[in-house]
Amino acid sequence: MSKKNTPRPDGLAYSTNKDFFNDFPADEDVVTPAANQQRLRVRLDTKQRAGKIVTLVDGFAGNTTDLEELGKRLKTKCGTGGSAKDGLILIQGDYKEKIVAWLKEWGYTQTK
C-alpha cells in the first residue's frame, strides 16, 4: 500500500460536521510573568547566518503574543528587522548593549 493511500490511525477520512474540531479541549492560556520576573539573556550570534551578526534575546517565558509584542518593540527601537518565536527574539545586527539598556529601562531587571 502506498503512503498516499494509507488510512489515518483514527479512521477519519473527512467530516462534514462543522463542530467537529470544537470537541477537542482548548489549550491552556499561558500567563506571562511580570517583566521583573523574566530572566532574559542577550547575546550575539553568527552561526548559520553567512557570517552576519544577529542579537539574540533568549529566555522569554509567556505566551507568543507578548513575545511578538516585545520583539516588535525591540525591532522598532533598533530600526531593523528580526523575528520572534519559540521564546527567542532575533534582531538583525549588533545591538547588544542598547537592547540590555532598553530591557532594564522597561523593567526587565534580571537581564544580562
C-alpha contacts under 8 A as a table, 3 or more apart, distances in Angstrom:
res1	aa1	res2	aa2	distance
1	M	5	N	6.53
1	M	6	T	6.66
2	S	5	N	5.47
2	S	6	T	6.45
3	K	6	T	5.25
7	P	11	G	6.57
7	P	13	A	7.69
8	R	11	G	5.27
8	R	12	L	6.42
8	R	13	A	7.13
9	P	12	L	7.90
12	L	15	S	7.49
15	S	20	F	7.28
17	N	20	F	5.29
18	K	21	F	7.60
19	D	22	N	5.22
19	D	23	D	7.04
20	F	23	D	5.86
21	F	24	F	6.15
22	N	25	P	7.59
29	D	63	N	7.72
30	V	62	G	5.92
30	V	63	N	5.33
31	V	62	G	5.74
31	V	63	N	6.52
32	T	61	A	6.34
32	T	62	G	3.87
32	T	63	N	5.97
32	T	66	D	7.35
33	P	37	Q	6.11
33	P	38	Q	6.65
33	P	61	A	7.02
33	P	62	G	6.55
34	A	37	Q	5.40
34	A	38	Q	6.77
35	A	38	Q	5.42
35	A	106	W	7.77
35	A	107	G	5.50
35	A	108	Y	4.81
35	A	109	T	7.52
36	N	107	G	5.62
36	N	108	Y	4.83
36	N	109	T	5.28
36	N	110	Q	6.60
37	Q	108	Y	7.38
37	Q	109	T	7.86
37	Q	110	Q	7.20
38	Q	59	G	7.55
38	Q	60	F	6.50
38	Q	61	A	6.82
38	Q	108	Y	6.37
38	Q	109	T	7.94
38	Q	110	Q	6.53
38	Q	111	T	7.82
39	R	59	G	6.03
39	R	60	F	7.07
39	R	108	Y	7.71
39	R	110	Q	5.18
39	R	111	T	5.90
40	L	57	V	6.43
40	L	58	D	5.63
40	L	59	G	4.90
40	L	60	F	6.10
40	L	108	Y	7.60
40	L	110	Q	6.60
40	L	111	T	4.82
40	L	112	K	6.68
41	R	56	L	7.88
41	R	57	V	5.59
41	R	58	D	5.15
41	R	59	G	6.32
41	R	111	T	5.80
41	R	112	K	5.16
42	V	55	T	6.90
42	V	56	L	5.59
42	V	57	V	4.54
42	V	58	D	6.43
42	V	96	K	6.35
42	V	99	I	7.70
42	V	100	V	6.89
42	V	111	T	7.41
42	V	112	K	6.13
43	R	55	T	5.75
43	R	56	L	5.31
43	R	57	V	6.70
43	R	96	K	6.51
44	L	53	I	6.63
44	L	54	V	5.74
44	L	55	T	4.59
44	L	56	L	6.03
44	L	94	D	6.93
44	L	96	K	6.96
45	D	53	I	5.76
45	D	54	V	5.41
45	D	55	T	6.32
45	D	56	L	6.97
46	T	49	R	5.58
46	T	50	A	7.31
46	T	51	G	5.36
46	T	52	K	5.58
46	T	53	I	4.93
46	T	54	V	6.39
47	K	50	A	7.55
47	K	51	G	7.15
48	Q	51	G	7.50
49	R	52	K	5.53
49	R	53	I	7.58
52	K	93	G	7.60
53	I	92	Q	6.81
53	I	93	G	5.30
53	I	94	D	6.17
54	V	90	L	6.59
54	V	91	I	5.65
54	V	92	Q	4.57
54	V	93	G	4.72
54	V	94	D	6.04
55	T	90	L	5.87
55	T	91	I	5.07
55	T	92	Q	6.31
55	T	93	G	6.18
55	T	94	D	5.80
55	T	95	Y	6.24
55	T	96	K	6.13
56	L	88	L	6.86
56	L	89	I	5.71
56	L	90	L	4.78
56	L	91	I	6.39
57	V	60	F	7.82
57	V	88	L	5.80
57	V	89	I	4.97
57	V	90	L	6.52
58	D	87	G	6.40
58	D	88	L	4.82
58	D	89	I	6.55
59	G	87	G	6.06
59	G	88	L	6.81
60	F	67	L	7.04
60	F	87	G	4.94
60	F	88	L	6.75
61	A	87	G	6.49
62	G	66	D	6.95
62	G	67	L	7.15
62	G	87	G	7.93
63	N	66	D	5.75
63	N	67	L	6.53
64	T	67	L	4.89
64	T	68	E	6.01
64	T	85	K	7.14
64	T	86	D	7.76
64	T	87	G	7.73
65	T	68	E	5.21
65	T	69	E	6.13
66	D	69	E	4.95
66	D	70	L	6.19
67	L	70	L	5.26
67	L	71	G	6.13
67	L	84	A	6.50
67	L	85	K	7.33
67	L	87	G	6.87
67	L	89	I	7.70
68	E	71	G	4.93
68	E	72	K	6.02
68	E	83	S	7.96
68	E	84	A	5.44
68	E	85	K	7.30
69	E	72	K	5.13
69	E	73	R	6.18
70	L	73	R	5.03
70	L	74	L	6.22
71	G	74	L	5.17
71	G	75	K	6.09
71	G	82	G	7.84
71	G	83	S	6.82
71	G	84	A	5.64
71	G	89	I	5.81
71	G	90	L	7.81
72	K	75	K	5.06
72	K	76	T	6.03
73	R	76	T	5.22
73	R	77	K	6.15
74	L	77	K	5.03
74	L	78	C	6.08
74	L	91	I	7.78
74	L	99	I	7.29
75	K	78	C	5.15
75	K	79	G	5.78
75	K	80	T	5.45
75	K	81	G	5.89
75	K	82	G	6.57
75	K	91	I	6.50
76	T	79	G	4.96
76	T	80	T	6.81
78	C	95	Y	7.39
80	T	91	I	7.11
80	T	92	Q	6.29
80	T	93	G	7.77
81	G	91	I	6.14
81	G	92	Q	5.68
82	G	89	I	7.45
82	G	90	L	5.14
82	G	91	I	4.39
82	G	92	Q	5.50
83	S	89	I	5.86
83	S	90	L	5.17
83	S	91	I	6.77
84	A	87	G	7.26
84	A	88	L	5.75
84	A	89	I	4.34
84	A	90	L	6.20
85	K	88	L	5.48
85	K	89	I	6.57
91	I	95	Y	7.82
95	Y	98	K	5.41
95	Y	99	I	5.93
96	K	99	I	5.30
96	K	100	V	6.19
97	E	100	V	5.25
97	E	101	A	6.23
98	K	101	A	5.14
98	K	102	W	6.16
99	I	102	W	5.06
99	I	103	L	6.00
100	V	103	L	5.21
100	V	104	K	6.21
100	V	111	T	6.59
100	V	112	K	6.85
101	A	104	K	5.28
101	A	105	E	6.14
102	W	105	E	4.93
102	W	106	W	6.13
103	L	106	W	5.04
103	L	107	G	6.42
103	L	108	Y	5.22
103	L	109	T	7.53
103	L	111	T	7.10
104	K	107	G	5.19
104	K	108	Y	4.84
104	K	109	T	5.13
104	K	110	Q	7.84
104	K	111	T	6.75
105	E	108	Y	7.29
108	Y	111	T	5.97
